[in-house]
Amino acid sequence: MKLERPEHPAPVDAADRKGIRPVICYPVEGLPRPDLAAYRAAREGWSLVAEVLVPPREARTFEVPAGWFFRIVSVEGPQVGDLNLFAAENLGERFFSGKTRALHGTHLSTGDRMWSCLPHLRPMATITDDTLDWYGFDAFGGSVHDVIGTRCDPYTHALLSGGEQYHHCCHSNLTRAVADHWGLPAKAAELHVHDVLNVFMCTGFTRETGQYFMKASPVRPGDHLEFMAEIDLLGALSACPGGDCSAEHSSDVAACHPLKVQVFRPKAPPVGWVSPGPNAYDRSHGQE
């Protein structure tokens, strides 16, 4: 956090320096835009082929072939979820929250994409429907579906609690789910767990101190966030031990609810759609 009382005096032209208008770091006009009309048309006559119920304070994995759809659904009560995505056959290609944030902003909604890590950097999934899009940004600067939080984890919990051991943080939940899916020991699996999309979570930064905050999620039973898989995906979703994150996370006392993942097979892929290939950069890094 910035100091409440700076230790160094401001220069005489401080107001002018602060008044310089910002520049968007990554203008996105050059990004290929998803054809949402075609994506949505492909849902006509789709078939529900799988459902995975994620218990409270646990995580589960699911698979979605390229061109198929999946939904994360609130089924009982207000609950947030932490989502990891991997290329189905390559744990080394995984969701890159930082670049997704740089391209699409702090909170995602319809038409935004989840991008994979370097050196792959390609769309993994495109959001095709968001029943919480009505929320926008509130008076505190909060919004839903953020890519600014990392995930609750047992290391930070131990740091802040004087060494208390807690095993149902989202990091540990995702670790167990990845370990079970790939047959890995926990210490190997956790190296693949990465920063998340915080589904349904309502978050922002305080204007006074710039601290990351959370508040009660506005999600209701029946709300969903829907995606189309751009590549073959393995997903891992944790039902956060903070419940709706209105008070705390990493908690055994917060009211928690399950989340449901639904996987849909369309009759045909969207018209004109092609699964994205590897990034066009040649990886030479200026060396011959």
C-alpha positions in Angstrom: 0.0 0.0 0.0 1.1 3.6 -0.5 2.2 5.5 2.5 -0.5 7.5 4.3 2.0 10.2 4.8 4.7 10.3 2.1 8.2 10.7 3.2 9.2 12.9 0.3 7.8 16.2 -0.8 5.8 16.5 -4.0 7.5 18.5 -6.8 6.0 21.9 -7.8 4.5 20.3 -10.9 2.9 17.4 -9.1 -0.6 18.3 -10.2 0.4 18.4 -13.9 2.2 15.0 -13.6 -0.8 13.4 -11.9 -3.1 15.0 -14.5 -1.5 13.2 -17.5 -4.2 11.1 -19.2 -3.7 7.3 -19.1 -3.0 5.2 -22.2 -4.5 1.8 -22.7 -1.5 -0.7 -22.5 -2.9 -3.2 -25.0 -5.4 -1.7 -27.5 -7.5 -4.7 -28.4 -8.8 -3.6 -31.8 -6.3 -6.0 -33.4 -7.5 -9.0 -31.5 -9.6 -11.5 -33.6 -13.2 -11.0 -32.3 -15.3 -14.1 -31.6 -18.4 -14.3 -33.7 -20.9 -14.5 -30.8 -23.9 -14.8 -33.1 -22.4 -17.9 -34.6 -21.4 -19.3 -31.2 -24.9 -18.8 -29.9 -26.5 -20.2 -33.0 -24.5 -23.4 -32.4 -26.3 -23.9 -29.1 -29.6 -24.6 -30.9 -30.4 -28.3 -30.4 -27.3 -28.9 -28.3 -27.2 -31.9 -25.9 -26.3 -32.0 -22.2 -23.8 -34.8 -22.1 -22.2 -34.4 -18.6 -22.8 -32.8 -15.2 -20.3 -32.5 -12.4 -21.4 -31.5 -9.0 -18.6 -29.7 -7.1 -19.2 -30.1 -3.3 -18.7 -27.2 -0.9 -15.0 -26.7 0.0 -13.9 -29.2 -2.6 -12.9 -29.2 -6.3 -13.6 -31.4 -9.3 -12.3 -31.7 -12.8 -14.2 -31.9 -16.1 -13.4 -32.2 -19.8 -14.7 -30.2 -22.7 -13.8 -30.9 -26.3 -13.0 -27.9 -28.6 -16.3 -26.5 -30.0 -18.4 -27.7 -27.1 -19.9 -25.5 -24.4 -19.8 -25.6 -20.6 -21.7 -23.7 -17.9 -20.9 -23.1 -14.3 -24.2 -23.0 -12.4 -25.3 -21.8 -9.0 -27.6 -24.5 -7.7 -28.5 -24.0 -4.1 -27.3 -20.7 -2.7 -24.7 -17.9 -3.1 -21.3 -19.5 -3.8 -18.2 -18.4 -5.7 -15.9 -20.7 -7.6 -12.2 -20.7 -8.6 -11.6 -21.9 -12.1 -8.4 -23.4 -13.6 -8.2 -24.4 -17.3 -5.6 -26.6 -19.0 -5.1 -27.8 -22.5 -6.5 -31.3 -22.2 -3.3 -33.1 -23.1 -0.8 -30.6 -21.8 -0.7 -29.4 -18.2 2.0 -27.0 -19.3 -0.5 -24.9 -21.3 -2.8 -23.3 -18.8 -4.9 -20.2 -18.2 -2.9 -16.9 -18.0 -4.9 -14.6 -15.7 -2.4 -11.8 -16.0 -2.5 -11.5 -19.8 -6.3 -12.0 -19.8 -6.6 -9.1 -17.3 -4.3 -7.0 -19.5 -6.4 -7.6 -22.6 -9.9 -7.7 -21.2 -9.8 -5.8 -17.9 -10.2 -6.8 -14.2 -13.5 -8.5 -14.6 -14.7 -10.7 -17.4 -18.1 -11.0 -19.1 -19.7 -12.0 -22.5 -17.3 -11.9 -25.4 -14.2 -12.0 -23.3 -11.7 -14.8 -23.6 -9.5 -16.8 -21.3 -6.0 -16.9 -22.8 -3.3 -19.5 -22.2 0.2 -18.9 -20.9 3.3 -18.2 -22.8 4.6 -19.5 -25.2 1.1 -20.6 -26.3 -1.0 -17.5 -25.8 -4.1 -18.4 -27.6 -7.8 -18.4 -26.6 -8.8 -21.3 -24.4 -12.4 -20.5 -23.9 -14.8 -17.7 -24.8 -17.6 -16.5 -22.5 -20.9 -16.8 -24.4 -23.4 -15.9 -21.7 -23.3 -14.3 -18.3 -26.5 -14.0 -16.2 -24.8 -11.5 -13.9 -23.9 -9.0 -16.6 -26.5 -6.7 -15.2 -24.3 -6.0 -12.2 -21.7 -4.0 -14.0 -19.6 -2.0 -11.6 -21.1 -0.8 -8.3 -20.4 2.4 -6.3 -17.4 0.8 -4.6 -15.8 -0.2 -7.9 -16.8 -3.9 -7.4 -17.8 -6.3 -10.1 -18.1 -10.0 -10.6 -15.9 -12.7 -12.3 -12.5 -11.2 -11.6 -9.0 -12.0 -12.8 -7.3 -10.0 -10.1 -7.4 -12.4 -7.2 -5.0 -15.3 -7.1 -7.0 -18.0 -5.1 -7.1 -18.6 -1.4 -4.2 -20.8 -0.4 -2.8 -22.5 2.7 0.5 -20.7 2.6 -1.1 -17.2 2.9 -3.4 -18.7 5.5 -0.5 -20.0 7.6 1.3 -16.7 7.2 -1.6 -14.6 8.5 -2.8 -17.0 11.2 0.5 -17.7 12.9 1.0 -21.1 11.3 -2.4 -22.6 11.3 -2.8 -25.6 8.9 -5.9 -25.4 6.6 -6.4 -27.8 3.7 -9.6 -26.7 2.0 -8.4 -23.4 0.5 -9.0 -23.3 -3.2 -5.3 -23.9 -4.0 -5.4 -27.2 -2.0 -8.8 -28.1 -3.4 -7.5 -27.7 -7.0 -4.3 -29.5 -6.1 -6.2 -32.6 -5.0 -8.4 -32.5 -8.1 -5.5 -32.2 -10.5 -3.6 -34.9 -8.5 -6.6 -37.3 -8.8 -7.1 -36.6 -12.5 -3.5 -37.1 -13.5 -2.4 -39.6 -10.8 0.2 -37.2 -9.4 1.3 -36.7 -5.8 0.0 -33.5 -4.3 3.5 -31.8 -4.3 3.8 -32.4 -8.0 0.2 -31.5 -8.8 0.2 -28.2 -7.0 3.0 -26.9 -9.4 0.3 -26.9 -12.1 -2.3 -25.0 -10.2 -2.4 -21.4 -11.3 -4.2 -18.1 -10.8 -7.9 -18.4 -11.4 -11.0 -16.9 -12.8 -13.0 -16.1 -9.7 -16.4 -17.1 -11.0 -19.4 -15.2 -9.3 -17.0 -13.5 -6.9 -17.6 -9.7 -6.3 -14.3 -7.9 -5.9 -12.4 -4.7 -6.6 -9.8 -2.4 -5.2 -10.4 0.2 -2.6 -10.0 3.8 -3.9 -8.3 4.9 -0.7 -5.6 2.3 -0.3 -5.8 0.2 -3.5 -6.4 -3.0 -1.4 -8.1 -6.0 -3.0 -11.6 -6.3 -1.5 -14.4 -8.8 -1.7 -18.1 -8.4 -0.9 -21.2 -10.6 -0.9 -21.7 -12.2 -4.3 -24.9 -11.2 -6.0 -25.2 -14.7 -7.5 -28.6 -16.5 -7.2 -29.6 -20.1 -7.7 -30.0 -20.6 -11.4 -27.4 -18.0 -12.4 -24.6 -19.3 -14.7 -21.5 -18.3 -16.6 -21.3 -20.0 -20.0 -18.2 -20.7 -22.2 -17.4 -22.3 -25.5 -14.2 -24.3 -25.5 -11.8 -23.0 -28.1 -9.4 -25.9 -27.6 -9.7 -29.3 -25.9 -9.9 -28.4 -22.3 -9.5 -29.9 -18.8 -11.2 -27.7 -16.3 -10.8 -27.7 -12.5 -13.3 -25.9 -10.3 -13.2 -25.3 -6.6 -16.3 -24.3 -4.5 -14.5 -21.7 -2.4 -14.6 -22.2 1.4 -15.6 -18.6 1.7 -19.1 -19.3 0.3 -20.4 -16.0 -1.1 -17.2 -14.3 0.3 -19.2 -11.7 2.2 -17.0 -12.0 5.3 -14.0 -14.3 4.9 -12.5 -17.1 3.0 -10.5 -20.2 4.1 -13.3 -20.8 6.6 -15.0 -23.8 8.1 -17.9 -21.7 9.3 -19.0 -19.7 6.3 -22.2 -21.0 4.6 -21.1 -22.9 1.5 -23.0 -24.5 -1.3 -22.2 -26.8 -4.3 -21.6 -25.6 -7.8 -22.6 -27.5 -10.9 -20.7 -27.8 -14.2 -22.7 -28.7 -17.3 -21.1 -29.8 -20.5 -23.0 -29.4 -23.8 -22.3 -31.0 -27.2 -23.6 -28.9 -30.2 -25.0 -30.5 -33.3 -22.2 -28.8 -35.2 -19.5 -26.3 -34.4 -20.2 -22.6 -35.0 -20.3 -21.7 -38.6 -16.9 -20.5 -39.7 -15.2 -21.3 -36.4 -11.7 -22.9 -36.4 -9.9 -24.0 -33.2 -7.0 -21.6 -32.7 -3.5 -23.0 -33.4 -0.2 -22.1 -31.7 0.7 -18.4 -31.3 2.4 -16.9 -34.4 5.5 -15.7 -32.6 8.5 -17.7 -33.9 10.2 -18.0 -30.4 13.6 -16.9 -31.7 13.8 -14.0 -29.2 16.1 -12.1 -31.5 18.7 -14.9 -31.7 19.8 -16.4 -35.0 
